Amino acid sequence: MKRRMALSLARRSRAHRARRPALVRPIRRIVTVLCVMLPICGAQAGQRGFDSTHAAAVWGAALAFMAPRTLQPLGIPRMAVWGLSGITALDPDLTVQEQSGKLLLFGPNRVIFATLAPPVGDAAKWGVACAAVAAHAFAASPTIERAGTGGMIRSFFDELFNHFDPYSRYVAPREAATERALRLGLGGIGMTLARHDRIVTITGVTPSSPADRAGIAPGMQLLAIDGRDAAAQPVAQLQQELAGPIGSMIDLTIRPGHSLPQTITLARALVPTQSVTGQIDDGIAHIRVLGFDHGTARQFAAVLAQLVQAQPAPKGIVIDLRGNRGGVLRQSVLSLDTLLSQGTIIHTIGRDPAANKVWHAEGADIAHGLPVVVLVDGGTASAAEVFSAAIADNDRGVVLGSATLGKGLVQSVTELPGGGELFVTWSRMIAPRGWPLQSLGVFPQVCTSLGTDQLAKQINALRHGVDLLAKPLAETRAARAPMPLAEVLALREACPAAIGGNGYERAAAALIDHPAAYRAALIRPLLPHARAGG
């Protein structure tokens, strides 16, 4: 009997606990509604679930960073209200407006919260005001509550940057940490591995890497990493173990050839990727640049010097930048120093005086004037466009391909409280002859995207000293920022952007093999009095 009573009481207790959430939820909803009606209680409700202090710090720092740097003077209040429209993006029943010196949060048919707008130039106080509005939205909307503080912060920036260019952006803390690591380069020791049965062999060693400096060479066996048997682990896992924080130590047990094993302690370091390769084909030096990463300029100079010094000497150089999305501007500038001994490389112009810079060539032409043809397509962007434009505008070579992407804006980056990052466009890139890279891109001197027949006609005309693209080429070089979109599209239509295509290498060889055609394709004879074909 007692046992049955105990079981009955236990069942009642479990049933009561199961019903509690159903009872608590309506009570919480009533409390939330009452708190929204009372400003003080509403603020406390928001603070309990919404981190107002963190949001205020992030938004205040962002507004302070953007205010002097945006390409146009937007003002802190306008940017703040744009960002607060992120509330509406999360919950369409809520809207934010600035009226008569107040920030107002509207719900269906009523004002949920109102606060005085801070002084126009006080970014920190605007951050606090934005956080107060967001806290009340958080308390009033289950949708926004589910998004959380991080979701509200991200939505603020998403809506703010809807009014900006495509390259200004906010990166949340976790993603920002990954991006910072990628920008700095991979920490490792610079070697690749392969497995043959149970033997792990070193197949490649990056020049000047920690492994290279320690005397490790391809063909040696890797026996262990930090004392753990390498043979028992997949190669992919071994490669991951080789990577790590820059400066951290790693023990490798190596067997060189048939010698006794030895253990080497190495410090992980920045290991640039191999972004430049080269070869000579039919007497022409071909250099492929995948991206302008840390170390690209050094690699480019080394590959160029090696090819130029080959015997027999090449008769020209083809530099392939197709699909090159750019990267580090300074690496592009330093690479150009190996081909340009003088001249302007790029201007950057912004509203902030610190954004205004001019890069000049300060190197030496180690190719000694050999003809240069740069291959580009619609995937060529940013730092790769800087390289192409400088080669063309300084009459150092011929750009061949299609119109490039047109990414000619430079971002300034800052780390926000909590570890997130903000990228804000603060300057435009202007080519040596004064035309803007943004949207317009690099218009090539020889066009491949009009079809093989048109390409053959253009090459044949160049051999006779006539440039069929003289008029649109001169018009693009005469363009000045800012430009209406219709004008940009009209100029690009003369050689539309295309990815890949046929005839690149053959056309480049034709230019190098016929000096008259190469000279006719240079910018200099086209401006200002060019001979134009029909």
C-alpha positions in Angstrom: 0.0 0.0 0.0 2.8 2.4 1.0 4.6 1.5 -2.2 1.5 2.4 -4.3 1.1 5.7 -2.5 4.8 6.6 -3.1 4.5 5.8 -6.8 1.3 7.9 -7.1 3.0 10.9 -5.4 6.0 10.5 -7.7 3.7 10.5 -10.8 1.9 13.6 -9.5 5.2 15.4 -8.9 6.4 14.5 -12.5 3.1 15.7 -13.9 3.3 18.9 -12.0 6.9 19.6 -13.3 5.8 18.8 -16.8 3.0 21.4 -16.5 5.3 24.1 -15.1 6.6 25.5 -18.5 3.1 25.8 -19.8 2.2 27.9 -16.7 5.4 29.9 -16.6 5.4 31.0 -20.2 2.1 33.0 -20.0 3.4 34.6 -16.7 6.7 35.6 -18.4 4.7 37.0 -21.4 2.6 39.1 -19.0 5.8 40.4 -17.2 7.4 41.2 -20.6 4.3 43.2 -21.7 4.2 45.1 -18.4 7.9 45.8 -18.6 7.6 47.1 -22.1 5.0 49.6 -20.9 7.3 50.8 -18.2 10.6 52.2 -19.4 12.7 51.3 -16.3 11.4 47.8 -16.1 11.7 47.4 -19.9 15.4 48.3 -19.7 15.9 45.7 -17.0 14.2 43.1 -19.0 16.4 43.9 -22.0 19.5 43.8 -19.9 18.6 40.4 -18.5 18.7 38.8 -22.0 20.3 41.4 -24.2 23.9 42.5 -23.5 23.3 46.2 -23.8 26.8 47.1 -22.6 28.5 45.0 -25.2 26.3 46.1 -28.0 26.8 49.8 -27.1 30.6 49.3 -27.0 30.6 47.6 -30.4 28.3 50.0 -32.2 29.9 53.1 -30.6 33.3 52.0 -31.7 32.1 51.2 -35.2 30.4 54.6 -35.6 33.4 56.4 -34.3 35.7 54.5 -36.8 33.4 55.0 -39.8 32.5 58.7 -39.3 35.7 60.2 -40.6 36.5 57.5 -43.1 33.5 56.8 -45.3 33.9 58.0 -48.9 30.9 60.3 -48.4 30.2 62.3 -45.2 27.2 60.3 -43.9 27.0 61.4 -40.3 26.6 59.3 -37.2 22.8 59.8 -36.7 22.1 58.6 -40.3 24.3 55.5 -40.0 22.8 54.7 -36.6 19.3 54.8 -37.9 20.3 52.7 -40.9 21.8 50.1 -38.6 18.7 50.1 -36.3 16.6 49.1 -39.3 18.2 45.7 -38.6 15.4 45.4 -36.0 12.8 45.6 -38.7 14.8 43.1 -40.8 14.4 40.6 -37.9 10.8 41.5 -36.9 8.8 43.5 -39.5 6.3 44.5 -36.8 8.9 46.8 -35.3 10.4 49.9 -36.8 12.8 52.6 -35.7 12.7 56.3 -36.7 14.3 59.5 -35.7 11.8 62.3 -35.2 12.0 65.7 -33.5 15.3 64.9 -31.8 14.1 61.5 -30.5 14.8 57.9 -31.4 11.5 56.0 -31.5 10.8 52.3 -31.5 7.4 51.6 -33.0 5.3 48.4 -32.6 1.9 47.7 -34.1 -0.1 51.0 -33.5 2.0 52.3 -30.7 5.3 53.6 -29.5 7.2 51.0 -27.5 10.2 53.1 -26.5 11.5 56.6 -27.0 14.8 58.3 -26.1 16.4 61.6 -26.8 18.8 61.5 -29.8 22.4 62.1 -28.6 24.6 64.9 -29.8 25.4 64.5 -33.6 29.1 63.8 -33.2 29.1 61.7 -30.1 29.5 58.1 -31.4 29.8 56.5 -27.9 26.4 58.0 -26.8 24.8 57.0 -30.1 26.1 53.4 -29.4 24.4 53.5 -26.0 21.1 54.9 -27.5 21.1 52.2 -30.2 21.7 49.5 -27.6 18.7 50.9 -25.5 16.4 50.7 -28.5 17.6 47.2 -29.3 17.1 46.1 -25.7 13.5 47.1 -25.8 13.0 45.5 -29.2 14.6 42.4 -27.7 12.1 42.5 -24.8 9.1 43.0 -27.1 9.9 40.5 -29.8 10.4 36.7 -29.4 11.9 36.7 -32.9 14.6 39.2 -31.9 15.1 37.4 -28.5 15.8 34.2 -30.5 18.4 36.0 -32.6 20.3 36.9 -29.4 22.8 39.8 -28.9 25.1 38.5 -31.6 22.3 38.2 -34.1 21.1 41.7 -33.3 24.6 43.1 -33.7 25.1 41.3 -37.0 21.7 42.5 -38.3 22.6 46.1 -37.4 25.7 46.0 -39.6 23.9 44.0 -42.4 21.3 46.8 -42.7 23.9 49.6 -42.3 26.1 48.2 -45.1 23.1 47.8 -47.4 23.7 51.5 -47.9 27.4 51.1 -48.6 29.5 49.5 -51.3 29.8 45.7 -51.6 33.1 45.5 -49.8 32.3 47.2 -46.5 31.3 44.5 -44.0 31.2 43.3 -40.4 32.8 40.0 -39.4 31.7 38.3 -36.2 34.4 37.4 -33.6 34.8 33.7 -34.5 35.0 34.3 -38.3 37.2 37.4 -37.7 39.8 35.2 -35.9 39.9 32.8 -38.8 40.3 35.7 -41.3 43.1 37.3 -39.3 45.0 34.0 -39.4 44.5 33.8 -43.2 45.7 37.3 -43.7 48.8 36.8 -41.6 49.5 33.5 -43.4 49.6 29.9 -42.2 51.8 29.0 -39.2 53.7 25.9 -40.0 57.1 24.4 -41.0 56.7 24.3 -44.8 56.6 20.7 -45.9 54.1 18.3 -47.5 53.7 14.6 -46.9 52.6 11.5 -48.8 52.1 7.9 -47.7 53.4 4.7 -49.4 52.0 1.7 -47.5 53.0 2.5 -43.9 55.9 4.8 -44.8 55.2 8.6 -44.6 57.5 10.5 -47.0 58.3 14.2 -47.2 57.3 15.2 -50.8 57.9 18.9 -50.7 59.7 21.6 -48.7 59.0 25.3 -49.1 62.1 27.4 -49.7 63.3 29.4 -46.7 60.7 27.7 -44.4 61.7 26.2 -41.0 61.9 22.7 -42.5 64.2 24.0 -45.3 66.5 25.9 -42.9 66.8 22.7 -40.8 68.0 20.7 -43.8 64.9 18.7 -44.3 64.5 17.6 -47.9 62.1 15.7 -50.1 62.5 11.9 -49.9 63.2 11.8 -46.2 60.8 9.8 -44.0 58.7 11.2 -41.2 58.6 8.8 -38.3 56.9 10.8 -35.6 55.4 14.2 -34.6 55.9 15.2 -31.0 56.7 11.5 -30.2 53.5 10.1 -31.8 54.0 7.5 -34.5 53.3 9.0 -37.9 52.6 5.7 -39.6 49.5 5.2 -37.5 47.9 8.5 -38.6 46.2 9.7 -41.8 48.3 12.1 -43.9 45.6 14.8 -43.7 45.8 14.6 -39.9 49.6 14.8 -40.0 49.4 17.9 -42.2 47.1 19.5 -39.6 49.5 18.7 -36.8 52.3 20.4 -38.6 50.3 23.7 -38.6 49.9 25.7 -35.5 50.4 29.1 -33.8 53.4 31.0 -35.2 56.3 30.6 -32.8 55.0 27.3 -31.2 57.5 24.4 -31.1 57.2 21.0 -32.8 59.4 17.9 -32.6 59.9 15.9 -35.8 61.6 12.5 -35.9 63.1 12.2 -39.4 65.0 9.4 -41.1 67.3 10.9 -43.9 67.8 8.2 -46.5 69.2 5.1 -44.9 70.7 7.0 -41.9 69.6 6.6 -38.3 66.6 8.5 -37.1 67.0 11.9 -35.6 64.7 14.3 -33.8 64.6 17.9 -34.8 62.9 20.7 -32.8 61.5 23.5 -35.0 59.5 26.7 -34.3 56.5 27.2 -36.5 56.7 30.3 -38.7 54.8 32.2 -41.4 55.0 30.0 -44.5 53.8 31.8 -47.6 51.9 29.8 -50.2 53.6 29.3 -53.5 51.6 31.7 -55.6 54.0 32.2 -58.5 55.2 29.6 -61.0 57.1 29.9 -64.3 58.4 28.1 -67.3 59.7 28.8 -70.8 57.6 27.6 -73.8 58.6 28.2 -77.4 61.1 30.8 -76.4 58.6 32.8 -74.3 58.8 33.0 -70.5 55.4 32.3 -68.9 54.7 33.3 -65.3 51.5 32.4 -63.5 50.5 34.5 -60.5 47.6 32.9 -58.5 47.2 35.8 -56.0 49.2 38.5 -54.3 49.8 37.0 -50.9 52.5 37.5 -48.3 55.7 36.4 -50.1 54.4 36.8 -53.7 56.7 39.7 -54.6 59.8 37.7 -53.5 58.6 34.7 -55.4 57.8 36.8 -58.5 61.2 38.4 -58.5 62.9 35.0 -58.1 60.9 33.3 -60.9 61.3 36.3 -63.3 65.1 36.5 -62.7 65.5 32.7 -63.3 63.5 32.8 -66.6 65.2 35.9 -67.9 68.7 34.5 -67.2 67.8 31.2 -69.0 69.8 30.2 -72.1 68.8 30.8 -74.7 67.2 34.0 -73.4 63.5 34.3 -73.8 62.2 36.8 -76.4 59.3 38.0 -74.3 57.3 37.5 -71.1 53.7 36.5 -70.6 52.3 37.1 -67.1 49.0 35.3 -66.5 46.7 37.0 -64.0 43.5 35.4 -65.1 41.3 34.5 -62.1 43.7 36.3 -59.8 41.4 37.9 -57.2 44.1 40.2 -55.8 45.3 40.2 -52.3 47.9 42.4 -50.6 48.3 45.7 -52.5 51.9 46.1 -51.3 52.8 42.7 -52.8 51.5 43.9 -56.2 53.5 47.1 -55.9 56.7 45.3 -55.0 56.2 42.8 -57.9 55.9 45.8 -60.3 59.2 47.1 -59.0 60.9 44.3 -60.8 59.6 45.5 -64.2 59.3 49.3 -63.7 62.2 51.5 -62.9 60.1 54.6 -62.7 56.6 55.9 -63.0 53.4 55.9 -60.9 51.9 52.6 -59.9 48.6 53.7 -58.2 46.9 56.6 -56.4 44.5 56.1 -53.5 42.1 58.9 -52.8 39.7 59.2 -49.8 38.0 61.7 -47.5 40.4 60.9 -44.6 43.8 62.5 -45.4 45.5 59.3 -44.2 43.8 57.4 -47.1 45.5 59.6 -49.8 48.7 57.9 -51.0 50.7 57.6 -54.2 52.9 54.6 -54.9 55.8 55.1 -57.3 58.0 52.5 -58.9 61.3 52.3 -56.9 63.0 49.2 -58.4 64.8 48.2 -61.5 63.6 46.4 -64.7 65.3 43.1 -64.2 63.8 42.0 -67.5 65.8 44.6 -69.4 62.9 45.9 -71.5 61.8 42.5 -72.8 58.2 42.7 -74.3 55.6 42.0 -71.6 52.0 40.7 -72.2 49.7 40.5 -69.2 46.7 38.1 -69.5 43.5 39.2 -67.7 39.8 38.2 -67.6 36.6 39.0 -65.7 38.0 37.2 -62.7 41.1 39.5 -62.4 40.5 41.9 -59.5 41.9 44.3 -57.0 45.7 44.1 -56.6 45.9 42.1 -59.9 44.1 45.0 -61.6 46.6 47.4 -60.1 49.4 45.4 -61.6 47.7 45.3 -65.0 46.9 49.0 -65.1 50.4 50.0 -64.1 52.0 47.9 -66.8 49.7 49.4 -69.4 49.6 53.0 -68.3 53.4 53.1 -68.0 53.9 51.7 -71.5 55.7 48.7 -70.1 53.5 46.1 -71.7 50.3 45.1 -73.3 47.2 43.9 -71.4 45.4 41.2 -73.3 42.0 39.6 -72.4 38.6 41.0 -71.4 37.5 43.8 -69.1 38.5 42.9 -65.5 36.2 42.8 -62.5 36.5 46.4 -61.4 37.3 46.1 -57.7 39.0 49.5 -57.1 38.1 50.3 -53.5 40.4 50.0 -50.5 39.1 49.1 -47.1 40.4 50.2 -43.7 40.0 47.5 -41.0 39.6 47.8 -37.2 39.0 45.3 -34.5 35.9 45.9 -32.5 35.3 45.2 -28.8 34.8 41.4 -28.4 37.0 40.5 -31.3 34.8 41.3 -34.3 36.2 43.2 -37.3 34.9 46.1 -39.4 36.0 46.6 -43.0 35.1 50.1 -44.2 35.8 51.4 -47.7 37.8 54.6 -47.3 39.5 55.2 -50.6 39.3 54.7 -54.4 42.2 53.4 -56.5 43.1 55.6 -59.4 45.3 54.3 -62.2 48.4 56.2 -63.3 46.6 58.0 -66.1 43.8 59.1 -63.8 41.0 56.8 -64.5 39.1 54.8 -61.7 39.5 51.1 -61.3 36.2 50.7 -59.4 33.4 49.4 -61.7 35.3 50.3 -64.8 38.1 47.7 -64.4 41.0 47.5 -66.7 40.1 47.8 -70.3 42.6 45.6 -72.3 44.6 46.8 -75.2 43.9 43.5 -77.0 40.4 42.0 -76.6 39.7 38.3 -76.5 36.0 38.3 -75.5 34.6 39.4 -78.9 35.4 36.1 -80.4 38.3 34.5 -82.2 37.5 36.1 -85.5 37.6 39.6 -84.1 40.8 38.8 -82.2 42.5 37.7 -85.4 41.3 40.9 -87.1 42.7 43.0 -84.3 46.1 41.3 -84.3 46.3 41.6 -88.1 45.5 45.3 -87.9 48.1 45.9 -85.2 50.7 44.4 -87.5 49.9 47.2 -89.9 50.0 49.8 -87.1 46.3 50.2 -86.7 44.4 49.6 -83.4 40.8 48.7 -83.8 40.2 49.4 -80.1 41.9 52.8 -80.1 38.6 54.8 -79.5 37.2 52.8 -76.5 40.7 52.5 -75.1 41.2 56.3 -75.2 37.7 56.8 -73.7 38.4 54.6 -70.7 41.7 56.3 -70.0 39.9 59.7 -70.1 37.2 58.5 -67.7 37.1 60.2 -64.2 35.4 59.3 -61.0 32.6 59.4 -60.0 31.0 57.8 -63.1 27.3 57.1 -63.8 26.7 53.4 -64.1 25.3 53.7 -67.6 28.6 55.3 -68.7 30.6 52.5 -67.1 28.5 49.8 -68.8 28.8 51.5 -72.2 32.6 51.7 -71.9 32.9 48.0 -70.8 30.6 46.8 -73.6 33.4 47.4 -76.1 35.3 44.4 -74.5 32.9 42.7 -72.1 34.2 40.7 -69.1 34.5 37.0 -69.7 36.0 34.1 -67.7 38.5 32.0 -69.6 38.2 31.8 -73.4 40.3 30.8 -76.3 43.2 32.4 -78.1 45.0 34.0 -75.2 48.4 32.3 -75.5 48.4 32.4 -79.3 47.6 36.1 -79.4 50.3 36.9 -76.8 52.8 35.0 -78.9 51.8 36.9 -82.0 52.4 40.2 -80.3 55.8 39.1 -79.0 56.8 37.6 -82.3 55.9 40.8 -84.2 57.4 43.9 -82.6 55.4 46.3 -84.8 52.2 44.8 -83.6 53.4 45.0 -80.0 54.4 48.6 -80.3 51.1 49.5 -81.9 49.2 48.0 -79.0 51.0 50.1 -76.4 49.0 52.9 -74.8 51.3 55.7 -75.8 50.6 55.9 -79.5 46.8 55.7 -78.7 46.7 58.9 -76.7 45.9 61.6 -77.6 46.2 61.1 -81.4 45.5 57.4 -82.2 45.1 55.8 -85.6 41.8 54.0 -85.3 40.5 51.4 -87.6 37.0 51.3 -89.0 
